[in-house]
Structures are given as C-alpha cells and as structure tokens.
Amino acid sequence: MNLGSDLMEPFRPFIDYWVAGHKRLGNLTPDIKYGLVEVQSLIIKYNGRKMHLSEAVNEHVHKCLDFLNGKTEEVRIEMSLVDEVPNNAIDDNI
C-alpha cells in the first residue's frame, strides 16, 4: 500500500487541481467519481513527451520498478500541463 502511494505521489497535483475545482459540490456522487476517472485521459507532458495521464503513470511505475530491480540507476520525472486543460477533463458531466 505504501509503495503504491509513493508511486502515485508525483501525479497528485493533477488530481488535486481537479478536486479543488469541485469543492462546491461536496458529496462524492457518481458524476464526481466518473470525473475523477476521466482525469486519466488528460494530456500532459511527461519527460518531454505528450501522453495521457494514465500512460504517464504506467511508464513511471515501470521505470520505478526497473530502478528497484537494479536495471537503471535513476528515475527522471518532469511533468507539466500541455497548453490548457480541456474542459471535459475538468468538468466532465458536472
């Protein structure tokens, strides 16, 4: 459990940004849950390449596992939003 949390921590700002925009809604409704899942389709720049957030998470986890298994000596993490956040990634059905 702790390792899983550590692996996801670099991506937390993207989720925090989405949640901060929905504080006014209060309850964790099905629409809010759906919106959180849809954040995975957000396009970000990860280590110089544009990709979906879910792809970046997958790549990051694999690179960390390679590090832990001694296959690589470092794990590089550079992330940013690409241009603007698309409305559907932030607002979804809400």
Jmol script that loads the backbone (N, CA, C; Angstrom):
load data "model"
ATOM      1  N   MET A   1       0.827  -1.198   0.000  1.00  0.00           N
ATOM      2  CA  MET A   1       0.000   0.000   0.000  1.00  0.00           C
ATOM      3  C   MET A   1       0.868   1.258   0.000  1.00  0.00           C
ATOM      4  N   ASN A   2       1.885   1.304   0.849  1.00  0.00           N
ATOM      5  CA  ASN A   2       2.724   2.494   0.920  1.00  0.00           C
ATOM      6  C   ASN A   2       3.487   2.720  -0.375  1.00  0.00           C
ATOM      7  N   LEU A   3       4.013   1.648  -0.985  1.00  0.00           N
ATOM      8  CA  LEU A   3       4.736   1.797  -2.241  1.00  0.00           C
ATOM      9  C   LEU A   3       3.807   2.333  -3.323  1.00  0.00           C
ATOM     10  N   GLY A   4       2.582   1.836  -3.372  1.00  0.00           N
ATOM     11  CA  GLY A   4       1.606   2.326  -4.345  1.00  0.00           C
ATOM     12  C   GLY A   4       1.347   3.819  -4.173  1.00  0.00           C
ATOM     13  N   SER A   5       1.218   4.255  -2.931  1.00  0.00           N
ATOM     14  CA  SER A   5       1.015   5.684  -2.668  1.00  0.00           C
ATOM     15  C   SER A   5       2.222   6.500  -3.095  1.00  0.00           C
ATOM     16  N   ASP A   6       3.423   5.989  -2.816  1.00  0.00           N
ATOM     17  CA  ASP A   6       4.644   6.699  -3.207  1.00  0.00           C
ATOM     18  C   ASP A   6       4.764   6.811  -4.721  1.00  0.00           C
ATOM     19  N   LEU A   7       4.381   5.761  -5.437  1.00  0.00           N
ATOM     20  CA  LEU A   7       4.477   5.777  -6.899  1.00  0.00           C
ATOM     21  C   LEU A   7       3.511   6.777  -7.521  1.00  0.00           C
ATOM     22  N   MET A   8       2.365   6.975  -6.904  1.00  0.00           N
ATOM     23  CA  MET A   8       1.356   7.873  -7.460  1.00  0.00           C
ATOM     24  C   MET A   8       1.556   9.328  -7.046  1.00  0.00           C
ATOM     25  N   GLU A   9       2.361   9.573  -6.030  1.00  0.00           N
ATOM     26  CA  GLU A   9       2.519  10.922  -5.471  1.00  0.00           C
ATOM     27  C   GLU A   9       2.896  11.995  -6.496  1.00  0.00           C
ATOM     28  N   PRO A  10       3.777  11.730  -7.463  1.00  0.00           N
ATOM     29  CA  PRO A  10       4.115  12.786  -8.433  1.00  0.00           C
ATOM     30  C   PRO A  10       2.920  13.272  -9.258  1.00  0.00           C
ATOM     31  N   PHE A  11       1.889  12.453  -9.351  1.00  0.00           N
ATOM     32  CA  PHE A  11       0.726  12.789 -10.176  1.00  0.00           C
ATOM     33  C   PHE A  11      -0.402  13.428  -9.360  1.00  0.00           C
ATOM     34  N   ARG A  12      -0.222  13.513  -8.086  1.00  0.00           N
ATOM     35  CA  ARG A  12      -1.251  14.054  -7.202  1.00  0.00           C
ATOM     36  C   ARG A  12      -1.673  15.476  -7.543  1.00  0.00           C
ATOM     37  N   PRO A  13      -0.768  16.366  -7.962  1.00  0.00           N
ATOM     38  CA  PRO A  13      -1.210  17.734  -8.278  1.00  0.00           C
ATOM     39  C   PRO A  13      -2.301  17.799  -9.347  1.00  0.00           C
ATOM     40  N   PHE A  14      -2.287  16.882 -10.305  1.00  0.00           N
ATOM     41  CA  PHE A  14      -3.326  16.888 -11.342  1.00  0.00           C
ATOM     42  C   PHE A  14      -4.684  16.552 -10.731  1.00  0.00           C
ATOM     43  N   ILE A  15      -4.724  15.586  -9.835  1.00  0.00           N
ATOM     44  CA  ILE A  15      -5.980  15.210  -9.179  1.00  0.00           C
ATOM     45  C   ILE A  15      -6.409  16.315  -8.203  1.00  0.00           C
ATOM     46  N   ASP A  16      -5.446  16.853  -7.443  1.00  0.00           N
ATOM     47  CA  ASP A  16      -5.761  17.934  -6.507  1.00  0.00           C
ATOM     48  C   ASP A  16      -6.372  19.132  -7.231  1.00  0.00           C
ATOM     49  N   TYR A  17      -5.848  19.448  -8.408  1.00  0.00           N
ATOM     50  CA  TYR A  17      -6.371  20.559  -9.199  1.00  0.00           C
ATOM     51  C   TYR A  17      -7.829  20.303  -9.569  1.00  0.00           C
ATOM     52  N   TRP A  18      -8.128  19.092  -9.989  1.00  0.00           N
ATOM     53  CA  TRP A  18      -9.495  18.742 -10.377  1.00  0.00           C
ATOM     54  C   TRP A  18     -10.418  18.823  -9.153  1.00  0.00           C
ATOM     55  N   VAL A  19      -9.976  18.234  -8.049  1.00  0.00           N
ATOM     56  CA  VAL A  19     -10.798  18.223  -6.833  1.00  0.00           C
ATOM     57  C   VAL A  19     -11.034  19.644  -6.325  1.00  0.00           C
ATOM     58  N   ALA A  20     -10.011  20.484  -6.361  1.00  0.00           N
ATOM     59  CA  ALA A  20     -10.159  21.866  -5.901  1.00  0.00           C
ATOM     60  C   ALA A  20     -11.233  22.604  -6.698  1.00  0.00           C
ATOM     61  N   GLY A  21     -11.370  22.270  -7.960  1.00  0.00           N
ATOM     62  CA  GLY A  21     -12.384  22.901  -8.792  1.00  0.00           C
ATOM     63  C   GLY A  21     -13.789  22.394  -8.526  1.00  0.00           C
ATOM     64  N   HIS A  22     -13.904  21.335  -7.733  1.00  0.00           N
ATOM     65  CA  HIS A  22     -15.214  20.744  -7.463  1.00  0.00           C
ATOM     66  C   HIS A  22     -15.570  20.721  -5.978  1.00  0.00           C
ATOM     67  N   LYS A  23     -14.896  21.515  -5.172  1.00  0.00           N
ATOM     68  CA  LYS A  23     -15.188  21.555  -3.738  1.00  0.00           C
ATOM     69  C   LYS A  23     -16.621  21.969  -3.454  1.00  0.00           C
ATOM     70  N   ARG A  24     -17.142  22.806  -4.303  1.00  0.00           N
ATOM     71  CA  ARG A  24     -18.503  23.322  -4.081  1.00  0.00           C
ATOM     72  C   ARG A  24     -19.552  22.219  -4.144  1.00  0.00           C
ATOM     73  N   LEU A  25     -19.209  21.075  -4.732  1.00  0.00           N
ATOM     74  CA  LEU A  25     -20.178  20.007  -4.914  1.00  0.00           C
ATOM     75  C   LEU A  25     -20.345  19.151  -3.670  1.00  0.00           C
ATOM     76  N   GLY A  26     -19.350  19.091  -2.820  1.00  0.00           N
ATOM     77  CA  GLY A  26     -19.474  18.436  -1.520  1.00  0.00           C
ATOM     78  C   GLY A  26     -19.445  16.920  -1.523  1.00  0.00           C
ATOM     79  N   ASN A  27     -20.467  16.275  -2.009  1.00  0.00           N
ATOM     80  CA  ASN A  27     -20.585  14.821  -1.916  1.00  0.00           C
ATOM     81  C   ASN A  27     -19.870  14.102  -3.051  1.00  0.00           C
ATOM     82  N   LEU A  28     -19.439  12.888  -2.775  1.00  0.00           N
ATOM     83  CA  LEU A  28     -18.771  12.063  -3.781  1.00  0.00           C
ATOM     84  C   LEU A  28     -19.841  11.301  -4.567  1.00  0.00           C
ATOM     85  N   THR A  29     -20.490  12.016  -5.488  1.00  0.00           N
ATOM     86  CA  THR A  29     -21.577  11.449  -6.284  1.00  0.00           C
ATOM     87  C   THR A  29     -20.999  10.601  -7.424  1.00  0.00           C
ATOM     88  N   PRO A  30     -21.836   9.821  -8.090  1.00  0.00           N
ATOM     89  CA  PRO A  30     -21.350   9.062  -9.252  1.00  0.00           C
ATOM     90  C   PRO A  30     -20.732   9.963 -10.330  1.00  0.00           C
ATOM     91  N   ASP A  31     -21.284  11.160 -10.534  1.00  0.00           N
ATOM     92  CA  ASP A  31     -20.710  12.076 -11.521  1.00  0.00           C
ATOM     93  C   ASP A  31     -19.301  12.515 -11.126  1.00  0.00           C
ATOM     94  N   ILE A  32     -19.104  12.765  -9.845  1.00  0.00           N
ATOM     95  CA  ILE A  32     -17.779  13.157  -9.359  1.00  0.00           C
ATOM     96  C   ILE A  32     -16.805  11.992  -9.544  1.00  0.00           C
ATOM     97  N   LYS A  33     -17.228  10.787  -9.207  1.00  0.00           N
ATOM     98  CA  LYS A  33     -16.367   9.609  -9.379  1.00  0.00           C
ATOM     99  C   LYS A  33     -16.005   9.425 -10.849  1.00  0.00           C
ATOM    100  N   TYR A  34     -16.986   9.595 -11.720  1.00  0.00           N
ATOM    101  CA  TYR A  34     -16.729   9.472 -13.155  1.00  0.00           C
ATOM    102  C   TYR A  34     -15.724  10.533 -13.608  1.00  0.00           C
ATOM    103  N   GLY A  35     -15.885  11.744 -13.115  1.00  0.00           N
ATOM    104  CA  GLY A  35     -14.964  12.818 -13.464  1.00  0.00           C
ATOM    105  C   GLY A  35     -13.544  12.511 -13.034  1.00  0.00           C
ATOM    106  N   LEU A  36     -13.388  11.932 -11.850  1.00  0.00           N
ATOM    107  CA  LEU A  36     -12.058  11.566 -11.378  1.00  0.00           C
ATOM    108  C   LEU A  36     -11.418  10.498 -12.273  1.00  0.00           C
ATOM    109  N   VAL A  37     -12.213   9.565 -12.725  1.00  0.00           N
ATOM    110  CA  VAL A  37     -11.692   8.542 -13.638  1.00  0.00           C
ATOM    111  C   VAL A  37     -11.297   9.173 -14.962  1.00  0.00           C
ATOM    112  N   GLU A  38     -12.083  10.110 -15.439  1.00  0.00           N
ATOM    113  CA  GLU A  38     -11.802  10.760 -16.718  1.00  0.00           C
ATOM    114  C   GLU A  38     -10.542  11.628 -16.693  1.00  0.00           C
ATOM    115  N   VAL A  39     -10.095  12.044 -15.512  1.00  0.00           N
ATOM    116  CA  VAL A  39      -8.864  12.827 -15.419  1.00  0.00           C
ATOM    117  C   VAL A  39      -7.693  12.026 -15.995  1.00  0.00           C
ATOM    118  N   GLN A  40      -7.803  10.708 -15.981  1.00  0.00           N
ATOM    119  CA  GLN A  40      -6.742   9.863 -16.546  1.00  0.00           C
ATOM    120  C   GLN A  40      -6.510  10.122 -18.029  1.00  0.00           C
ATOM    121  N   SER A  41      -7.493  10.664 -18.716  1.00  0.00           N
ATOM    122  CA  SER A  41      -7.355  10.934 -20.154  1.00  0.00           C
ATOM    123  C   SER A  41      -6.771  12.326 -20.427  1.00  0.00           C
ATOM    124  N   LEU A  42      -6.445  13.058 -19.372  1.00  0.00           N
ATOM    125  CA  LEU A  42      -5.818  14.364 -19.501  1.00  0.00           C
ATOM    126  C   LEU A  42      -4.482  14.213 -20.227  1.00  0.00           C
ATOM    127  N   ILE A  43      -4.219  15.088 -21.196  1.00  0.00           N
ATOM    128  CA  ILE A  43      -2.945  15.065 -21.914  1.00  0.00           C
ATOM    129  C   ILE A  43      -1.953  15.923 -21.132  1.00  0.00           C
ATOM    130  N   ILE A  44      -0.823  15.305 -20.771  1.00  0.00           N
ATOM    131  CA  ILE A  44       0.227  16.023 -20.058  1.00  0.00           C
ATOM    132  C   ILE A  44       1.549  15.842 -20.813  1.00  0.00           C
ATOM    133  N   LYS A  45       2.530  16.598 -20.412  1.00  0.00           N
ATOM    134  CA  LYS A  45       3.872  16.413 -20.937  1.00  0.00           C
ATOM    135  C   LYS A  45       4.666  15.696 -19.853  1.00  0.00           C
ATOM    136  N   TYR A  46       5.131  14.498 -20.156  1.00  0.00           N
ATOM    137  CA  TYR A  46       5.866  13.671 -19.209  1.00  0.00           C
ATOM    138  C   TYR A  46       7.229  13.364 -19.801  1.00  0.00           C
ATOM    139  N   ASN A  47       8.277  13.830 -19.146  1.00  0.00           N
ATOM    140  CA  ASN A  47       9.646  13.630 -19.620  1.00  0.00           C
ATOM    141  C   ASN A  47       9.802  13.992 -21.096  1.00  0.00           C
ATOM    142  N   GLY A  48       9.217  15.133 -21.468  1.00  0.00           N
ATOM    143  CA  GLY A  48       9.379  15.664 -22.813  1.00  0.00           C
ATOM    144  C   GLY A  48       8.429  15.119 -23.864  1.00  0.00           C
ATOM    145  N   ARG A  49       7.520  14.209 -23.486  1.00  0.00           N
ATOM    146  CA  ARG A  49       6.584  13.626 -24.450  1.00  0.00           C
ATOM    147  C   ARG A  49       5.142  13.874 -24.016  1.00  0.00           C
ATOM    148  N   LYS A  50       4.286  14.182 -24.988  1.00  0.00           N
ATOM    149  CA  LYS A  50       2.863  14.338 -24.702  1.00  0.00           C
ATOM    150  C   LYS A  50       2.237  12.949 -24.605  1.00  0.00           C
ATOM    151  N   MET A  51       1.442  12.756 -23.564  1.00  0.00           N
ATOM    152  CA  MET A  51       0.735  11.482 -23.397  1.00  0.00           C
ATOM    153  C   MET A  51      -0.409  11.658 -22.414  1.00  0.00           C
ATOM    154  N   HIS A  52      -1.299  10.673 -22.395  1.00  0.00           N
ATOM    155  CA  HIS A  52      -2.385  10.679 -21.416  1.00  0.00           C
ATOM    156  C   HIS A  52      -1.797  10.471 -20.027  1.00  0.00           C
ATOM    157  N   LEU A  53      -2.458  11.042 -19.037  1.00  0.00           N
ATOM    158  CA  LEU A  53      -2.019  10.886 -17.660  1.00  0.00           C
ATOM    159  C   LEU A  53      -1.883   9.405 -17.308  1.00  0.00           C
ATOM    160  N   SER A  54      -2.829   8.587 -17.728  1.00  0.00           N
ATOM    161  CA  SER A  54      -2.770   7.149 -17.422  1.00  0.00           C
ATOM    162  C   SER A  54      -1.532   6.494 -18.029  1.00  0.00           C
ATOM    163  N   GLU A  55      -1.123   6.911 -19.222  1.00  0.00           N
ATOM    164  CA  GLU A  55       0.088   6.366 -19.843  1.00  0.00           C
ATOM    165  C   GLU A  55       1.335   6.802 -19.074  1.00  0.00           C
ATOM    166  N   ALA A  56       1.335   8.048 -18.606  1.00  0.00           N
ATOM    167  CA  ALA A  56       2.468   8.555 -17.841  1.00  0.00           C
ATOM    168  C   ALA A  56       2.613   7.796 -16.520  1.00  0.00           C
ATOM    169  N   VAL A  57       1.498   7.529 -15.868  1.00  0.00           N
ATOM    170  CA  VAL A  57       1.528   6.758 -14.625  1.00  0.00           C
ATOM    171  C   VAL A  57       2.111   5.374 -14.899  1.00  0.00           C
ATOM    172  N   ASN A  58       1.642   4.727 -15.946  1.00  0.00           N
ATOM    173  CA  ASN A  58       2.125   3.395 -16.303  1.00  0.00           C
ATOM    174  C   ASN A  58       3.636   3.410 -16.566  1.00  0.00           C
ATOM    175  N   GLU A  59       4.088   4.374 -17.349  1.00  0.00           N
ATOM    176  CA  GLU A  59       5.516   4.474 -17.658  1.00  0.00           C
ATOM    177  C   GLU A  59       6.334   4.746 -16.396  1.00  0.00           C
ATOM    178  N   HIS A  60       5.834   5.628 -15.544  1.00  0.00           N
ATOM    179  CA  HIS A  60       6.526   5.960 -14.308  1.00  0.00           C
ATOM    180  C   HIS A  60       6.676   4.724 -13.415  1.00  0.00           C
ATOM    181  N   VAL A  61       5.613   3.982 -13.253  1.00  0.00           N
ATOM    182  CA  VAL A  61       5.658   2.783 -12.404  1.00  0.00           C
ATOM    183  C   VAL A  61       6.676   1.785 -12.962  1.00  0.00           C
ATOM    184  N   HIS A  62       6.661   1.571 -14.272  1.00  0.00           N
ATOM    185  CA  HIS A  62       7.626   0.639 -14.872  1.00  0.00           C
ATOM    186  C   HIS A  62       9.069   1.110 -14.658  1.00  0.00           C
ATOM    187  N   LYS A  63       9.300   2.405 -14.803  1.00  0.00           N
ATOM    188  CA  LYS A  63      10.656   2.932 -14.596  1.00  0.00           C
ATOM    189  C   LYS A  63      11.088   2.783 -13.133  1.00  0.00           C
ATOM    190  N   CYS A  64      10.173   2.999 -12.211  1.00  0.00           N
ATOM    191  CA  CYS A  64      10.495   2.820 -10.793  1.00  0.00           C
ATOM    192  C   CYS A  64      10.788   1.357 -10.479  1.00  0.00           C
ATOM    193  N   LEU A  65      10.027   0.451 -11.053  1.00  0.00           N
ATOM    194  CA  LEU A  65      10.290  -0.976 -10.842  1.00  0.00           C
ATOM    195  C   LEU A  65      11.638  -1.377 -11.429  1.00  0.00           C
ATOM    196  N   ASP A  66      11.975  -0.822 -12.592  1.00  0.00           N
ATOM    197  CA  ASP A  66      13.303  -1.071 -13.168  1.00  0.00           C
ATOM    198  C   ASP A  66      14.398  -0.589 -12.221  1.00  0.00           C
ATOM    199  N   PHE A  67      14.183   0.567 -11.603  1.00  0.00           N
ATOM    200  CA  PHE A  67      15.149   1.092 -10.649  1.00  0.00           C
ATOM    201  C   PHE A  67      15.285   0.151  -9.446  1.00  0.00           C
ATOM    202  N   LEU A  68      14.152  -0.263  -8.903  1.00  0.00           N
ATOM    203  CA  LEU A  68      14.179  -1.141  -7.734  1.00  0.00           C
ATOM    204  C   LEU A  68      14.811  -2.492  -8.038  1.00  0.00           C
ATOM    205  N   ASN A  69      14.710  -2.936  -9.294  1.00  0.00           N
ATOM    206  CA  ASN A  69      15.305  -4.206  -9.715  1.00  0.00           C
ATOM    207  C   ASN A  69      16.740  -4.051 -10.210  1.00  0.00           C
ATOM    208  N   GLY A  70      17.304  -2.846 -10.107  1.00  0.00           N
ATOM    209  CA  GLY A  70      18.681  -2.605 -10.500  1.00  0.00           C
ATOM    210  C   GLY A  70      18.920  -2.516 -11.998  1.00  0.00           C
ATOM    211  N   LYS A  71      17.868  -2.337 -12.787  1.00  0.00           N
ATOM    212  CA  LYS A  71      18.004  -2.254 -14.246  1.00  0.00           C
ATOM    213  C   LYS A  71      18.359  -0.851 -14.729  1.00  0.00           C
ATOM    214  N   THR A  72      18.160   0.142 -13.876  1.00  0.00           N
ATOM    215  CA  THR A  72      18.501   1.523 -14.202  1.00  0.00           C
ATOM    216  C   THR A  72      18.987   2.206 -12.927  1.00  0.00           C
ATOM    217  N   GLU A  73      19.751   3.269 -13.101  1.00  0.00           N
ATOM    218  CA  GLU A  73      20.326   3.936 -11.927  1.00  0.00           C
ATOM    219  C   GLU A  73      19.571   5.180 -11.490  1.00  0.00           C
ATOM    220  N   GLU A  74      18.611   5.653 -12.297  1.00  0.00           N
ATOM    221  CA  GLU A  74      17.845   6.832 -11.900  1.00  0.00           C
ATOM    222  C   GLU A  74      16.469   6.804 -12.541  1.00  0.00           C
ATOM    223  N   VAL A  75      15.567   7.555 -11.937  1.00  0.00           N
ATOM    224  CA  VAL A  75      14.217   7.730 -12.470  1.00  0.00           C
ATOM    225  C   VAL A  75      14.004   9.224 -12.615  1.00  0.00           C
ATOM    226  N   ARG A  76      13.779   9.655 -13.849  1.00  0.00           N
ATOM    227  CA  ARG A  76      13.565  11.074 -14.143  1.00  0.00           C
ATOM    228  C   ARG A  76      12.075  11.354 -14.203  1.00  0.00           C
ATOM    229  N   ILE A  77      11.652  12.460 -13.565  1.00  0.00           N
ATOM    230  CA  ILE A  77      10.240  12.845 -13.586  1.00  0.00           C
ATOM    231  C   ILE A  77      10.145  14.336 -13.878  1.00  0.00           C
ATOM    232  N   GLU A  78       9.692  14.672 -15.078  1.00  0.00           N
ATOM    233  CA  GLU A  78       9.384  16.057 -15.432  1.00  0.00           C
ATOM    234  C   GLU A  78       7.990  16.052 -16.027  1.00  0.00           C
ATOM    235  N   MET A  79       7.097  16.830 -15.414  1.00  0.00           N
ATOM    236  CA  MET A  79       5.715  16.843 -15.876  1.00  0.00           C
ATOM    237  C   MET A  79       5.184  18.261 -15.944  1.00  0.00           C
ATOM    238  N   SER A  80       4.275  18.470 -16.870  1.00  0.00           N
ATOM    239  CA  SER A  80       3.575  19.750 -16.959  1.00  0.00           C
ATOM    240  C   SER A  80       2.288  19.545 -17.739  1.00  0.00           C
ATOM    241  N   LEU A  81       1.399  20.513 -17.591  1.00  0.00           N
ATOM    242  CA  LEU A  81       0.184  20.504 -18.402  1.00  0.00           C
ATOM    243  C   LEU A  81       0.542  20.926 -19.816  1.00  0.00           C
ATOM    244  N   VAL A  82      -0.176  20.410 -20.773  1.00  0.00           N
ATOM    245  CA  VAL A  82       0.013  20.794 -22.162  1.00  0.00           C
ATOM    246  C   VAL A  82      -1.008  21.872 -22.474  1.00  0.00           C
ATOM    247  N   ASP A  83      -0.521  23.051 -22.827  1.00  0.00           N
ATOM    248  CA  ASP A  83      -1.390  24.185 -23.129  1.00  0.00           C
ATOM    249  C   ASP A  83      -2.389  24.378 -22.003  1.00  0.00           C
ATOM    250  N   GLU A  84      -3.674  24.232 -22.330  1.00  0.00           N
ATOM    251  CA  GLU A  84      -4.707  24.376 -21.312  1.00  0.00           C
ATOM    252  C   GLU A  84      -5.333  23.025 -21.038  1.00  0.00           C
ATOM    253  N   VAL A  85      -5.931  22.915 -19.876  1.00  0.00           N
ATOM    254  CA  VAL A  85      -6.636  21.689 -19.528  1.00  0.00           C
ATOM    255  C   VAL A  85      -7.950  21.663 -20.289  1.00  0.00           C
ATOM    256  N   PRO A  86      -8.231  20.590 -21.043  1.00  0.00           N
ATOM    257  CA  PRO A  86      -9.502  20.533 -21.762  1.00  0.00           C
ATOM    258  C   PRO A  86     -10.684  20.524 -20.795  1.00  0.00           C
ATOM    259  N   ASN A  87     -11.751  21.188 -21.178  1.00  0.00           N
ATOM    260  CA  ASN A  87     -12.928  21.288 -20.310  1.00  0.00           C
ATOM    261  C   ASN A  87     -13.464  19.929 -19.904  1.00  0.00           C
ATOM    262  N   ASN A  88     -13.469  18.971 -20.814  1.00  0.00           N
ATOM    263  CA  ASN A  88     -14.050  17.667 -20.473  1.00  0.00           C
ATOM    264  C   ASN A  88     -13.218  16.937 -19.425  1.00  0.00           C
ATOM    265  N   ALA A  89     -11.927  17.241 -19.309  1.00  0.00           N
ATOM    266  CA  ALA A  89     -11.110  16.605 -18.294  1.00  0.00           C
ATOM    267  C   ALA A  89     -11.377  17.208 -16.919  1.00  0.00           C
ATOM    268  N   ILE A  90     -11.817  18.449 -16.897  1.00  0.00           N
ATOM    269  CA  ILE A  90     -12.055  19.114 -15.627  1.00  0.00           C
ATOM    270  C   ILE A  90     -13.522  19.010 -15.213  1.00  0.00           C
ATOM    271  N   ASP A  91     -14.423  19.273 -16.120  1.00  0.00           N
ATOM    272  CA  ASP A  91     -15.828  19.351 -15.750  1.00  0.00           C
ATOM    273  C   ASP A  91     -16.645  18.094 -16.025  1.00  0.00           C
ATOM    274  N   ASP A  92     -16.212  17.310 -16.964  1.00  0.00           N
ATOM    275  CA  ASP A  92     -16.937  16.096 -17.323  1.00  0.00           C
ATOM    276  C   ASP A  92     -18.426  16.361 -17.439  1.00  0.00           C
ATOM    277  N   ASN A  93     -19.227  15.601 -16.728  1.00  0.00           N
ATOM    278  CA  ASN A  93     -20.677  15.730 -16.827  1.00  0.00           C
ATOM    279  C   ASN A  93     -21.248  16.669 -15.775  1.00  0.00           C
ATOM    280  N   ILE A  94     -20.374  17.336 -15.060  1.00  0.00           N
ATOM    281  CA  ILE A  94     -20.842  18.119 -13.917  1.00  0.00           C
ATOM    282  C   ILE A  94     -21.071  19.548 -14.319  1.00  0.00           C
TER     283      ILE A  94
END
end "model"
wireframe off; spacefill off
backbone 0.3
color backbone group
